[in-house]
Every structure is written in structure tokens, then in C-alpha cells.
Amino acid sequence: MNVIEIEVFNKLFASIAEEMGIILTRSSFSSNIKERRDFSCAVFDIYGDLIAQAAHIPVHLGAMPETLRQVLAFHNFRSGDVIIVNDPFQGGSHLPDITLIEAVFGVGGKILFYVANRAHHADVGGKNPGSMGFVTNISDEGVIIPPTLLVSHGKTNDTFLQNFLQKVRNPEERMGDLRAQLASLKRGKERLRDLYNKYGDNRIDSVTHHLKAYAERLMRNTIAELGDGTFRFCDFLDNDGIKRKKIPIAVKLTINDGQATIDFSASADQVASPLNTVKPVVISASIYAFQCLMGEGFPINQGSYRPIQVITRPGSLLHALPPAPVAAGNVETSQRIVDVLFGALALAAPEKIPAASCGSMNNIAIGGIDNRTGKQFTYYETIGGGMGARPQSHGISAIHTHMTNTLNTPVEALEHNFPLQIDKYAIRYGSGGQGFFRGGNGIIRSYRFLSNAQVSLLTERRVISPYGLQNGQAGRKGENILKRHGKKIRLTGKNNFTVQAGDKLIIKTPGGGGWGGSRK
């Protein structure tokens, strides 16, 4: 196949994943999926290799191949089977991310493809509303779902569903979002069958083979351009929320003849808080960093994974073992992994790598009883920050960066659906690091509570600033402030607390680091 044919088929497969995402957006119930679009869709070939993904959430997508691998080891798909899983230690990422997987069958019962989606549900039970609170055991983070048949040969597993819905807050919303995920899979199956019927077995098998080989060649060439060598870098998480001690994430990056070996073995041991993460998330962040080097428009599939080896140490922060909590590992630690890898890559290719971005998804989860309706509510969102300055331009302000690719919840939608009022939503001017190119500014988002509620914060870069590069200055650290009866209470980065109607929470997110010496 020539390059033009490969790129045409890549766009065809990617468009199917995009269409799956459109169905999920339009049919979901929760604002987290409908408004923020905290979900991802992907297509896999007959061998279980990723062949296409939509432009959704990097932390979801890079970990999905491992999810499917573990599911296939557990289950032989029949027509009409749908597997559900969220267990981080069996192919998941963190508990709110619920993954559904289905095989696409052709005539004669042959598996042609697999389709998958992963969506962050606004609550999956556990000690804290939103299932994103500060705990010390994964069992307190929510319902753990090992690979399980949600639909068996076309028939819904009502026993599982009833058990699951009894343990979560807002069961109607959870059910609505699961149905939306099923509808998304259905659309993917229909479009892939159409493609198969048009081109046939041999053609499709040849296409997927060439797609993966092409992506592998591109990635090897990209890595080779860095030049051979070993590059080390270390950055830190603020603390684990229990001890006031920074937590190192260290990498040894070895480039050799178009192959990258990424060794995180020297990173910290796993901790008692939810900052731990599982290896698939580490792989996801690592793949993402190198995909950024490739630029836009190139195929992203299993082939691009082949030249990259990721090494972790079992029992460490980046390869946690059960029953370690991992809710923040997916959203906060993954961001720092990117910062660390970019720091190492900046030693290899200083003219290509940007300064550190915000470095936090600034997670907030809120739950309680809505005074307006008397019903229980749960709400979760992430907040953007400043992008790191780039070697050719300033960083972008007030944007989600790196491992997140979500939107904000519009103020109108938030205030309509929840007992919350947004008093301020603005750019945090002056928070980007100075340099020849300036880091992007963070965000100020202020919540006024109209009902009593429980709040969880999982945030980073409140102690250690996002770094600048090439003598650029660091970005400004974030702040979390609670205002009660006119008094300001400064909050730590990881926190569970209760609020009263009338209280105000102010989140100031970090700016990005600057790049290059300051202008004179």
C-alpha cells in the first residue's frame, strides 16, 4: 500500500471512533460526559491491537490496549457480549473510568474488530461523593469491577446491574451513562461492518497490518532524530497529602537506534494516598510524550507503541500493588510523568520541548442534598491552567493540557443542574512564568455553595512550581481557598471537607513555565 492509501484508511477508522464519541456525548446523562466530554473511544483489530482512536483523552487511550489484552485473557467473546471493567489492577485506570468492550462479528461468526469506550462516571460509590476523594485504600474509592459480562449474548446482566446501582449515588444517571456507552459501541459496530462489507477480509487485514507498520516507522524515525544517548531528569509531586514531603518521579531515558527505553525504577515507593498509579497509565503518559514529538496528522495505533519500552518497579508509585488507592494517579501523577519525560527530552532536543504546563488537573468533586429538589447530587470536574511556553511561542492561557483533553462545564449548565453558583471564572493574569516566551496563565474559578455539601480536592503544583526551560522562569503555584463568614482558610492540595450553604471555594490554578531568558 502507498502512503496516501494508508492515510485514507487511517482517517476512515478514526472517523468511526469519532462518531462513537458523538453518540456517547449526545445520549449521556451526566454533565461530566455530556458537557465536559470526559470519555474516549477506540477501535482495535482482530489481534487486539489498537488501530484508531478519536481525539479524546490521552490518559484513557494510551492505557486501553492493556485493558483489552487483560480482557481477552479472561473472556472469549461471543456475538452480543459486552465486557465492563474499571479495576485498575485488571486493565482499568481508576475506578470512575468505566470501560465497555465488545467484539464485532462478521458472517460465519468470525471476529473482525473490537470496539471500546471509557467514560469517567461522576460517582461509583465509595466514601466520598464523586469517588475522587482522599482515602488510603482502593476499596474506599468506590465499586471495583473486574472484567465482567454486562451483556451476555445479547441479554443484560441484571444481577450485576442491580448490585452496582445499589452502591452508587445517583443510580439513574449511572444507568443513563452506561446506556449511552452501549449505544456508542453499537454505532461503532455498524460502521465497522459497513467498512468490512465494502472492502472484504483480505483487504482489511492488509490495511491494518500496513497501518501499524507505517506508524512504527514514523515513531522510530522520530526517536532516531533525537540522537542516541541517555538522559536523566527528576521532578516531584508536592506531597502525598499525609506527610509534608515531596515525592520524586525520576526517569532514565535511553535512546538507541530509533528505540526508546524509559526507566522509572528510581521513582518513589507507593504511598498511602491516591497518588499511586498503575503501569498502563505510565505507558499511556510515556506514549503521549513521544506522540507529541511526531506532531499532528500521523496515525496513532499499536505500531507507534512498538519502539518504546517502559520499565517500572512493582511496589513503586508508578507500579502500585493492591490495595493501594489510585484515583489521583490517573489525573495528577500522570501529569507529572509527562513533565519528567519532557524534562529528559529537553536535554536531547532543547529546540523542540516546551516548559512545564500547569501540571495538575485540579480535580474537584462535590456531593450532598440539593435544597431545591431534596435529591442527592454528585458533581465532578477538572479545571484547566497555563500551558508551558514553547520554543517558538508563548504558552496558551486557561486550557487543559497533556493527559487531559476535556472541556469545562459551562456555567449555565452547572448552575442549572447543581446547587452551585460560579461567582468568578477568569484568567489568572500574571501566573505564567516569564521568559523570552511566557508561560500561559492559569484560571480562577470560584464556587458559592447553595446547599451544604461534601467536597474533595485532589490538586498538585500547590507547593512546587511548574518549571521553566532554557532560563525561563517557573510558573506560579496554584492555591485553594475557602471563604467562610468573611474569613479566608487556605486549604492543602489534597483535602476532604464539608461546606455550608453560603461558603465560597476559590481555586487558583497554576500557570505554565516560561521558555528562554527574560526579555530585556
FENTAFEN-V116714 format. One record per residue. RES is the residue in one small letter. PSI is psi as a letter, one per 20 degrees, with the letter a starting at -180 (none if undefined). Layout:
BEGIN
res=RES psi=PSI
res=RES psi=PSI
END
This chain:
BEGIN
res=m psi=q
res=n psi=r
res=v psi=h
res=i psi=g
res=e psi=g
res=i psi=g
res=e psi=h
res=v psi=g
res=f psi=h
res=n psi=g
res=k psi=h
res=l psi=g
res=f psi=g
res=a psi=h
res=s psi=h
res=i psi=g
res=a psi=h
res=e psi=g
res=e psi=h
res=m psi=g
res=g psi=h
res=i psi=g
res=i psi=g
res=l psi=g
res=t psi=g
res=r psi=i
res=s psi=i
res=s psi=r
res=f psi=g
res=s psi=q
res=s psi=h
res=n psi=h
res=i psi=g
res=k psi=g
res=e psi=g
res=r psi=i
res=r psi=l
res=d psi=m
res=f psi=r
res=s psi=q
res=c psi=q
res=a psi=q
res=v psi=p
res=f psi=q
res=d psi=a
res=i psi=h
res=y psi=i
res=g psi=j
res=d psi=q
res=l psi=p
res=i psi=i
res=a psi=q
res=q psi=q
res=a psi=r
res=a psi=m
res=h psi=c
res=i psi=o
res=p psi=g
res=v psi=h
res=h psi=g
res=l psi=g
res=g psi=h
res=a psi=i
res=m psi=h
res=p psi=h
res=e psi=h
res=t psi=g
res=l psi=h
res=r psi=g
res=q psi=h
res=v psi=g
res=l psi=h
res=a psi=h
res=f psi=h
res=h psi=p
res=n psi=o
res=f psi=q
res=r psi=r
res=s psi=p
res=g psi=j
res=d psi=p
res=v psi=p
res=i psi=p
res=i psi=p
res=v psi=q
res=n psi=i
res=d psi=o
res=p psi=h
res=f psi=j
res=q psi=l
res=g psi=i
res=g psi=a
res=s psi=f
res=h psi=r
res=l psi=h
res=p psi=h
res=d psi=o
res=i psi=p
res=t psi=p
res=l psi=p
res=i psi=p
res=e psi=q
res=a psi=q
res=v psi=o
res=f psi=q
res=g psi=a
res=v psi=p
res=g psi=j
res=g psi=j
res=k psi=p
res=i psi=p
res=l psi=g
res=f psi=r
res=y psi=q
res=v psi=q
res=a psi=q
res=n psi=q
res=r psi=p
res=a psi=p
res=h psi=o
res=h psi=q
res=a psi=i
res=d psi=p
res=v psi=k
res=g psi=b
res=g psi=a
res=k psi=h
res=n psi=p
res=p psi=p
res=g psi=i
res=s psi=k
res=m psi=k
res=g psi=a
res=f psi=o
res=v psi=r
res=t psi=j
res=n psi=p
res=i psi=h
res=s psi=h
res=d psi=i
res=e psi=i
res=g psi=a
res=v psi=p
res=i psi=p
res=i psi=o
res=p psi=r
res=p psi=o
res=t psi=q
res=l psi=o
res=l psi=h
res=v psi=p
res=s psi=o
res=h psi=k
res=g psi=i
res=k psi=p
res=t psi=p
res=n psi=n
res=d psi=h
res=t psi=g
res=f psi=g
res=l psi=g
res=q psi=g
res=n psi=g
res=f psi=g
res=l psi=h
res=q psi=h
res=k psi=i
res=v psi=q
res=r psi=q
res=n psi=l
res=p psi=h
res=e psi=g
res=e psi=g
res=r psi=g
res=m psi=h
res=g psi=g
res=d psi=h
res=l psi=g
res=r psi=h
res=a psi=h
res=q psi=h
res=l psi=g
res=a psi=h
res=s psi=g
res=l psi=g
res=k psi=g
res=r psi=g
res=g psi=g
res=k psi=g
res=e psi=g
res=r psi=h
res=l psi=h
res=r psi=g
res=d psi=g
res=l psi=g
res=y psi=g
res=n psi=h
res=k psi=h
res=y psi=h
res=g psi=r
res=d psi=g
res=n psi=g
res=r psi=g
res=i psi=g
res=d psi=h
res=s psi=g
res=v psi=g
res=t psi=h
res=h psi=g
res=h psi=h
res=l psi=g
res=k psi=g
res=a psi=h
res=y psi=g
res=a psi=h
res=e psi=g
res=r psi=g
res=l psi=g
res=m psi=g
res=r psi=g
res=n psi=h
res=t psi=g
res=i psi=g
res=a psi=h
res=e psi=h
res=l psi=h
res=g psi=q
res=d psi=q
res=g psi=r
res=t psi=p
res=f psi=p
res=r psi=q
res=f psi=q
res=c psi=p
res=d psi=r
res=f psi=q
res=l psi=q
res=d psi=g
res=n psi=r
res=d psi=j
res=g psi=i
res=i psi=g
res=k psi=q
res=r psi=m
res=k psi=p
res=k psi=q
res=i psi=o
res=p psi=p
res=i psi=o
res=a psi=q
res=v psi=q
res=k psi=o
res=l psi=p
res=t psi=p
res=i psi=p
res=n psi=o
res=d psi=l
res=g psi=j
res=q psi=p
res=a psi=p
res=t psi=p
res=i psi=o
res=d psi=o
res=f psi=j
res=s psi=h
res=a psi=j
res=s psi=r
res=a psi=q
res=d psi=r
res=q psi=q
res=v psi=r
res=a psi=i
res=s psi=r
res=p psi=j
res=l psi=i
res=n psi=q
res=t psi=r
res=v psi=q
res=k psi=h
res=p psi=h
res=v psi=h
res=v psi=g
res=i psi=g
res=s psi=g
res=a psi=h
res=s psi=g
res=i psi=g
res=y psi=g
res=a psi=g
res=f psi=h
res=q psi=h
res=c psi=h
res=l psi=h
res=m psi=h
res=g psi=a
res=e psi=q
res=g psi=i
res=f psi=q
res=p psi=p
res=i psi=o
res=n psi=a
res=q psi=h
res=g psi=h
res=s psi=i
res=y psi=h
res=r psi=h
res=p psi=j
res=i psi=p
res=q psi=p
res=v psi=p
res=i psi=p
res=t psi=r
res=r psi=o
res=p psi=p
res=g psi=j
res=s psi=r
res=l psi=h
res=l psi=j
res=h psi=m
res=a psi=q
res=l psi=q
res=p psi=q
res=p psi=l
res=a psi=p
res=p psi=q
res=v psi=j
res=a psi=g
res=a psi=i
res=g psi=h
res=n psi=h
res=v psi=h
res=e psi=g
res=t psi=h
res=s psi=h
res=q psi=h
res=r psi=h
res=i psi=g
res=v psi=g
res=d psi=g
res=v psi=g
res=l psi=g
res=f psi=h
res=g psi=g
res=a psi=g
res=l psi=h
res=a psi=h
res=l psi=h
res=a psi=h
res=a psi=m
res=p psi=h
res=e psi=i
res=k psi=h
res=i psi=p
res=p psi=r
res=a psi=r
res=a psi=p
res=s psi=a
res=c psi=g
res=g psi=j
res=s psi=q
res=m psi=i
res=n psi=m
res=n psi=p
res=i psi=p
res=a psi=p
res=i psi=p
res=g psi=q
res=g psi=b
res=i psi=p
res=d psi=o
res=n psi=h
res=r psi=h
res=t psi=i
res=g psi=j
res=k psi=q
res=q psi=q
res=f psi=q
res=t psi=q
res=y psi=q
res=y psi=q
res=e psi=r
res=t psi=q
res=i psi=p
res=g psi=a
res=g psi=b
res=g psi=p
res=m psi=q
res=g psi=q
res=a psi=q
res=r psi=r
res=p psi=i
res=q psi=i
res=s psi=r
res=h psi=q
res=g psi=q
res=i psi=q
res=s psi=q
res=a psi=m
res=i psi=q
res=h psi=p
res=t psi=q
res=h psi=d
res=m psi=i
res=t psi=q
res=n psi=k
res=t psi=r
res=l psi=r
res=n psi=r
res=t psi=p
res=p psi=q
res=v psi=g
res=e psi=g
res=a psi=g
res=l psi=g
res=e psi=h
res=h psi=h
res=n psi=i
res=f psi=q
res=p psi=m
res=l psi=q
res=q psi=p
res=i psi=o
res=d psi=h
res=k psi=p
res=y psi=o
res=a psi=r
res=i psi=p
res=r psi=n
res=y psi=q
res=g psi=j
res=s psi=i
res=g psi=q
res=g psi=q
res=q psi=q
res=g psi=a
res=f psi=h
res=f psi=p
res=r psi=q
res=g psi=q
res=g psi=q
res=n psi=q
res=g psi=b
res=i psi=q
res=i psi=p
res=r psi=p
res=s psi=p
res=y psi=p
res=r psi=p
res=f psi=p
res=l psi=i
res=s psi=q
res=n psi=q
res=a psi=r
res=q psi=p
res=v psi=q
res=s psi=p
res=l psi=p
res=l psi=n
res=t psi=q
res=e psi=r
res=r psi=k
res=r psi=i
res=v psi=g
res=i psi=p
res=s psi=q
res=p psi=p
res=y psi=q
res=g psi=r
res=l psi=q
res=q psi=l
res=n psi=j
res=g psi=q
res=q psi=q
res=a psi=q
res=g psi=r
res=r psi=q
res=k psi=q
res=g psi=r
res=e psi=q
res=n psi=p
res=i psi=p
res=l psi=p
res=k psi=p
res=r psi=p
res=h psi=k
res=g psi=i
res=k psi=q
res=k psi=p
res=i psi=o
res=r psi=p
res=l psi=q
res=t psi=r
res=g psi=h
res=k psi=p
res=n psi=q
res=n psi=p
res=f psi=r
res=t psi=q
res=v psi=q
res=q psi=q
res=a psi=p
res=g psi=h
res=d psi=q
res=k psi=p
res=l psi=p
res=i psi=o
res=i psi=p
res=k psi=o
res=t psi=q
res=p psi=q
res=g psi=r
res=g psi=q
res=g psi=q
res=g psi=r
res=w psi=p
res=g psi=q
res=g psi=q
res=s psi=q
res=r psi=q
res=k psi=none
END
